[in-house]
Amino acid sequence: MIHDALALDPPDLQIVDSVRSELQVIKIAINATAAGKKIVDLHFPDSTIVSMIERGENYIILTGSTIVLAEDILHIVSNDVKDMESIQNNLLKVL
């Protein structure tokens, strides 16, 4: 039996100007202090999410136990500009 599709109204959306998120893409250097550490051990602030890691041709959806490797590309979203600046400084530190 074939049913006609029901037309659904789009959900109510409210765009809020007060939310300021920032997306950064950071490549981990070969000699970065973050290389070889688990995501959980990098202590990202609560305002921040590492949404995925690009590793070569692969995209990795991560967990706290995911290990960051040299040359990984991290996609990071934060609601706090100061937190993002701190994260950049920490991830770009080298040995």
N, C-alpha and C positions, 0 to 999 in steps of 0.2 A: 504494500500500500504506500502510495506517495502522498506526502502532506505538503501543503503550501507553506512556504517559509513565512514566519511572522515578522512583520516590520517592527523592530524595536527602536524606541527612542534612545538617542545617545545619553549616557549618564550625565548628570549635572556636573559641570566642571567649574572650578573656581581658580583663577590664576591669581596668585599672591605675589605682589611685587617685593615683599619684605624678605622672601627667601632668596638667598644669594649662594648658589652652589658653584663650585669651581671644579673643573676636570683638568687633571694634569696627566701627562704620559711621560714616565721617567724610565730611562734605560739605565740598568745597573752596570757600572763599570767592572772590568775584570778584577781590579784591586779594591773594589768597594767593600766597606766593612759590613754591609748588609748581605753580601754574597755568602751563601752557605747557611744562612739563618732561617729559622721557621718564621712565618708571618706573625705568629703570636708573640715571638720573642723580639719583634721590632716595635712593639708597644705603640701601635697607632692610636691616636685619640678617638674618643667616642664620636666625634663629629665627622669621622673619615671612614670611607669604605674603599678597600682595594677590590675593584669589581672583576678584574681578570688579569691574567698574565699572558703575554705573548711570548712564546718560547719557540724560536725558529718559525716553522710553518704552523704550529699548533697554538690554540687558545685554551688556556687552562682556567677552569672555574675552581677557585681555591677554597681551602679550609684553613684553619689555624695551624695545622701541621704541614701545610705546603712549604717546601723549602725554596727560597729565592736563590736563583743561580746567576752567576755573572752573565751579562748580556740579555737577561730577561727584560722585558718591557712591561712595566706595571701601569695599569690604568687606575687612577686614584680619583675619587670624588670626595670633596669636603665642603661642609657648610660654613667653614671658618677660614678666612684668608690667612690669618696668623698661624693656624695649625698647619695649613698647606705649606707655608714658608718653612716652618720647622721641619716638616716631613722631607721637603726637598733637601734641606741642609743635611739631615741625617742620612738620607739615602745616597747622597752624592759624596759623602765622606769616603776617603780612600785610606788604605793602610800606609 
